[in-house]
Amino acid sequence: MTKIFEHGNWSHNEQCPICGTNDDRQVVLIGIAGTESGGTMPAIETHLDCLLDALRYYPDGGIIGTIAPYPPNNRIAEAEHED
């Protein structure tokens, strides 16, 4: 069961991986792929609204997360938003 936390715990200058901020909004923990070990997995805090905004439903593929548009290291999104 996924738990929704009313406030993030941005104690080490962490930021939401989608919007790149540590704004005080609801967060969920998202497991980090490839880090599973003995039934546990490190996770990253993510704003719930950012996560929901990034999800899309594809009739042939199910629910898939889209490329996050905000982090500065996202070169695809930067190219799409250049004027």
Secondary structure, DSSP 4 states (H G I P E B T S, - for coil): -PPPBSS---TTS---TTT----SS-EEEEE-TT--BTTB--EEEEEHHHHHHHEEEETTTEEEEPPPS-STT-HHHHHHT--
